[in-house]
């Protein structure tokens, strides 16, 4: 009689295999989540936001009325943010109105400082894409304002608003006064500093 070699009883491989595959899957899934979290941390650490909105103590920002671009960065202002800056008022004679008009708004240099903008030229851009190249030093030398109000009232687009670059025309030297009229951009929409 031939003896057959005894074989070990076989444990069904399917269950054991499934348990091992489940463990592998859980391990791979965990590693994937760790890798994904590491990539998210690296992205957050190395990518800086390019647009900054400036709001004056307002949790819900208003409509953006002015965008300042400088060194690849944009700062957006709503009307409250511009009103929160120190205000100046000038009563001036202009070629656009028959009588002297009072303008009120923040100094151009204060708006640029709030945006962290600096350079040598300011390209003032109107809603209709009209542009004027204002030398950066004018903001300091001539106390230029971004007018928000005319005769104490907000300016509508019909009245050159809502924003208007205004020089203190009556205090300027005669040659500069004429030039400043060309640099006075009404319906101002943006400032590009370079």
VOPAGU-2260 file (C-alpha; in pm, 1 decimal, decimal comma):
REM VOPAGU-2260
SITE   aa  ch    i         X         Y         Z
SITE  UNK   A    0       0,0       0,0       0,0
SITE  UNK   A    1     138,0     328,5     -99,5
SITE  UNK   A    2     109,1     605,0     148,0
SITE  UNK   A    3      13,4     931,3      11,9
SITE  UNK   A    4     198,8    1218,9     155,6
SITE  UNK   A    5     -17,6    1416,7     384,2
SITE  UNK   A    6     -84,3    1761,9     279,8
SITE  UNK   A    7    -159,6    2044,3     509,0
SITE  UNK   A    8    -517,4    2148,0     498,8
SITE  UNK   A    9    -555,3    2449,0     280,3
SITE  UNK   A   10    -690,3    2764,8     427,0
SITE  UNK   A   11    -910,3    2936,5     177,8
SITE  UNK   A   12    -680,2    3197,3      24,4
SITE  UNK   A   13    -952,6    3435,4     -77,0
SITE  UNK   A   14   -1021,6    3567,5     272,9
SITE  UNK   A   15    -658,6    3598,7     368,9
SITE  UNK   A   16    -583,2    3768,1      40,4
SITE  UNK   A   17    -867,6    4010,1      84,3
SITE  UNK   A   18    -747,7    4103,4     431,0
SITE  UNK   A   19    -397,2    4167,1     299,3
SITE  UNK   A   20    -532,2    4364,5       1,3
SITE  UNK   A   21    -752,1    4570,2     235,2
SITE  UNK   A   22    -453,6    4650,0     455,1
SITE  UNK   A   23    -249,9    4748,4     151,4
SITE  UNK   A   24    -530,3    4964,8      22,7
SITE  UNK   A   25    -569,1    5137,9     360,1
SITE  UNK   A   26    -192,9    5192,3     379,6
SITE  UNK   A   27    -175,9    5332,1      26,4
SITE  UNK   A   28    -477,5    5555,2      93,4
SITE  UNK   A   29    -314,5    5689,0     410,4
SITE  UNK   A   30      10,1    5759,4     225,1
SITE  UNK   A   31    -182,9    5935,0     -49,9
SITE  UNK   A   32    -357,7    6161,5     204,0
SITE  UNK   A   33     -26,5    6244,9     373,7
SITE  UNK   A   34     129,2    6328,0      35,5
SITE  UNK   A   35    -170,7    6540,6     -60,1
SITE  UNK   A   36    -151,7    6730,7     270,1
SITE  UNK   A   37     222,2    6791,5     219,3
SITE  UNK   A   38     160,0    6931,6    -130,8
SITE  UNK   A   39    -115,4    7160,9       4,8
SITE  UNK   A   40     120,3    7293,8     274,5
SITE  UNK   A   41     393,6    7360,4      16,6
SITE  UNK   A   42     152,4    7538,4    -216,5
SITE  UNK   A   43      24,4    7755,2      69,6
SITE  UNK   A   44     379,2    7839,0     179,2
SITE  UNK   A   45     516,5    7939,1    -161,1
SITE  UNK   A   46     225,4    8101,6    -341,9
SITE  UNK   A   47     144,6    8453,7    -228,1
SITE  UNK   A   48    -187,3    8622,8    -299,7
SITE  UNK   A   49    -165,3    8883,7    -575,9
SITE  UNK   A   50    -483,4    9069,8    -496,5
SITE  UNK   A   51    -551,5    9246,0    -170,2
SITE  UNK   A   52    -875,8    9420,6     -91,5
SITE  UNK   A   53    -856,6    9713,7     148,1
SITE  UNK   A   54   -1172,7    9775,6     348,3
SITE  UNK   A   55   -1228,0   10030,4     621,0
SITE  UNK   A   56   -1361,7    9833,8     916,7
SITE  UNK   A   57   -1620,6    9669,5     697,0
SITE  UNK   A   58   -1695,3    9300,9     712,7
SITE  UNK   A   59   -1883,9    9305,1     386,2
SITE  UNK   A   60   -1686,1    9497,8     125,7
SITE  UNK   A   61   -1864,3    9746,3     -93,6
SITE  UNK   A   62   -1831,4    9789,4    -465,9
SITE  UNK   A   63   -1469,1    9824,9    -575,5
SITE  UNK   A   64   -1418,4   10177,7    -711,7
SITE  UNK   A   65   -1038,4   10194,4    -745,5
SITE  UNK   A   66    -767,9    9939,6    -822,9
SITE  UNK   A   67    -402,2   10024,8    -762,9
SITE  UNK   A   68    -147,4    9804,6    -942,7
SITE  UNK   A   69     217,0    9810,4    -838,2
SITE  UNK   A   70     494,0    9552,6    -875,2
SITE  UNK   A   71     259,1    9275,4    -986,0
SITE  UNK   A   72      23,4    9333,6    -694,8
SITE  UNK   A   73    -330,8    9474,0    -697,5
SITE  UNK   A   74    -495,2    9657,3    -413,2
SITE  UNK   A   75    -864,4    9725,5    -442,7
SITE  UNK   A   76   -1047,7   10001,7    -262,7
SITE  UNK   A   77   -1415,3   10038,8    -198,7
SITE  UNK   A   78   -1559,9   10381,8    -117,7
SITE  UNK   A   79   -1547,0   10318,7     258,8
SITE  UNK   A   80   -1175,2   10247,3     243,3
SITE  UNK   A   81   -1110,6   10572,8      58,6
SITE  UNK   A   82   -1332,0   10765,8     302,0
SITE  UNK   A   83   -1139,8   10614,9     596,1
SITE  UNK   A   84    -818,5   10784,0     480,9
SITE  UNK   A   85    -752,4   11144,3     595,0
SITE  UNK   A   86    -948,7   11385,1     374,7
SITE  UNK   A   87    -844,9   11716,8     215,7
SITE  UNK   A   88   -1071,1   11983,3      70,5
SITE  UNK   A   89    -981,3   12232,9    -204,8
SITE  UNK   A   90   -1198,5   12510,9    -342,4
SITE  UNK   A   91   -1060,6   12570,0    -690,9
SITE  UNK   A   92   -1139,0   12726,5   -1024,8
SITE  UNK   A   93   -1127,9   12488,6   -1319,6
SITE  UNK   A   94   -1193,8   12503,4   -1692,9
SITE  UNK   A   95   -1483,2   12257,8   -1649,5
SITE  UNK   A   96   -1707,7   12462,7   -1419,8
SITE  UNK   A   97   -1822,2   12825,2   -1443,2
SITE  UNK   A   98   -1770,9   12893,6   -1073,3
SITE  UNK   A   99   -1518,6   12779,6    -808,7
SITE  UNK   A  100   -1589,9   12424,8    -693,9
SITE  UNK   A  101   -1501,8   12250,0    -369,1
SITE  UNK   A  102   -1348,3   11899,0    -398,2
SITE  UNK   A  103   -1287,7   11661,5    -108,8
SITE  UNK   A  104   -1094,6   11333,0     -90,5
SITE  UNK   A  105    -778,8   11159,9      29,1
SITE  UNK   A  106    -435,7   11265,7     -86,9
SITE  UNK   A  107    -306,2   11061,1    -378,3
SITE  UNK   A  108      10,8   10985,4    -179,1
SITE  UNK   A  109    -199,5   10840,4     108,2
SITE  UNK   A  110    -385,5   10610,9    -133,6
SITE  UNK   A  111     -53,6   10494,8    -282,9
SITE  UNK   A  112      92,5   10439,0      64,8
SITE  UNK   A  113    -213,3   10235,2     170,0
SITE  UNK   A  114    -155,8   10016,8    -137,3
SITE  UNK   A  115     220,1    9991,0     -72,5
SITE  UNK   A  116     281,3   10133,7    -419,6
SITE  UNK   A  117     596,9   10314,8    -523,7
SITE  UNK   A  118     771,0   10392,0    -850,0
SITE  UNK   A  119     841,3   10683,6   -1082,8
SITE  UNK   A  120     519,2   10711,6   -1286,4
SITE  UNK   A  121     150,0   10671,8   -1216,3
SITE  UNK   A  122     -73,4   10584,0   -1506,8
SITE  UNK   A  123    -419,4   10709,0   -1411,0
SITE  UNK   A  124    -687,3   10516,2   -1601,2
SITE  UNK   A  125   -1048,2   10629,5   -1650,0
SITE  UNK   A  126   -1351,7   10408,2   -1700,7
SITE  UNK   A  127   -1340,3   10484,4   -2075,3
SITE  UNK   A  128    -967,1   10383,6   -2086,9
SITE  UNK   A  129    -843,6   10742,6   -2112,3
SITE  UNK   A  130    -500,7   10753,7   -1944,2
SITE  UNK   A  131    -269,5   11021,4   -1811,7
SITE  UNK   A  132      90,3   10965,4   -1705,3
SITE  UNK   A  133     136,8   11144,1   -1371,9
SITE  UNK   A  134     494,5   11174,7   -1244,0
SITE  UNK   A  135     514,9   11001,9    -905,1
SITE  UNK   A  136     670,8   11310,2    -744,6
SITE  UNK   A  137     353,5   11511,3    -815,9
SITE  UNK   A  138     179,1   11312,8    -541,0
SITE  UNK   A  139     428,3   11455,3    -291,9
SITE  UNK   A  140     503,0   11799,3    -436,9
SITE  UNK   A  141     152,3   11921,6    -523,1
SITE  UNK   A  142     -82,2   11751,9    -271,2
SITE  UNK   A  143    -294,2   11591,2    -544,1
SITE  UNK   A  144    -619,4   11440,1    -415,9
SITE  UNK   A  145    -852,0   11166,3    -535,5
SITE  UNK   A  146   -1177,7   11361,5    -508,5
SITE  UNK   A  147   -1477,6   11167,4    -377,2
SITE  UNK   A  148   -1707,6   11465,4    -327,3
SITE  UNK   A  149   -1784,3   11786,8    -507,9
SITE  UNK   A  150   -1942,9   12066,9    -305,2
SITE  UNK   A  151   -1996,3   11815,9     -22,5
SITE  UNK   A  152   -2188,3   11560,8    -232,7
SITE  UNK   A  153   -2073,2   11229,1    -384,0
SITE  UNK   A  154   -1998,0   11271,2    -754,1
SITE  UNK   A  155   -2202,8   11082,9   -1009,2
SITE  UNK   A  156   -2047,4   10965,6   -1338,3
SITE  UNK   A  157   -2220,4   11264,3   -1504,5
SITE  UNK   A  158   -2028,2   11497,0   -1271,4
SITE  UNK   A  159   -1690,4   11336,5   -1348,0
SITE  UNK   A  160   -1728,0   11087,7   -1060,4
SITE  UNK   A  161   -1723,5   10882,3    -863,9
SITE  UNK   A  162   -1346,7   10954,4    -846,7
SITE  UNK   A  163   -1157,4   11248,6    -993,7
SITE  UNK   A  164    -783,1   11330,6    -979,9
SITE  UNK   A  165    -771,9   11692,9    -861,2
SITE  UNK   A  166    -468,7   11918,7    -824,8
SITE  UNK   A  167    -478,7   12232,7    -607,3
SITE  UNK   A  168    -499,4   12431,1    -933,1
SITE  UNK   A  169    -509,1   12781,2    -784,4
SITE  UNK   A  170    -187,0   12724,4    -587,2
SITE  UNK   A  171      18,3   12588,9    -879,7
SITE  UNK   A  172     270,5   12785,9   -1087,9
SITE  UNK   A  173     107,0   12904,8   -1415,3
SITE  UNK   A  174     290,9   12657,6   -1641,3
SITE  UNK   A  175     213,8   12365,7   -1410,5
SITE  UNK   A  176    -149,7   12472,1   -1376,0
SITE  UNK   A  177    -218,6   12423,6   -1747,6
SITE  UNK   A  178     -37,9   12088,7   -1749,4
SITE  UNK   A  179    -229,2   11969,0   -1442,3
SITE  UNK   A  180    -560,2   12002,6   -1627,6
SITE  UNK   A  181    -442,0   11733,1   -1871,6
SITE  UNK   A  182    -340,8   11506,8   -1580,8
SITE  UNK   A  183    -675,4   11544,2   -1402,1
SITE  UNK   A  184    -846,8   11216,5   -1488,4
SITE  UNK   A  185   -1216,2   11202,9   -1406,0
SITE  UNK   A  186   -1420,9   10884,8   -1371,1
SITE  UNK   A  187   -1096,4   10737,6   -1237,2
SITE  UNK   A  188   -1095,4   10357,9   -1227,5
SITE  UNK   A  189    -733,9   10254,7   -1170,1
SITE  UNK   A  190    -378,4   10359,7   -1096,4
SITE  UNK   A  191     -87,7   10164,3   -1248,5
SITE  UNK   A  192     236,3   10248,9   -1073,8
SITE  UNK   A  193     565,5   10167,6   -1245,2
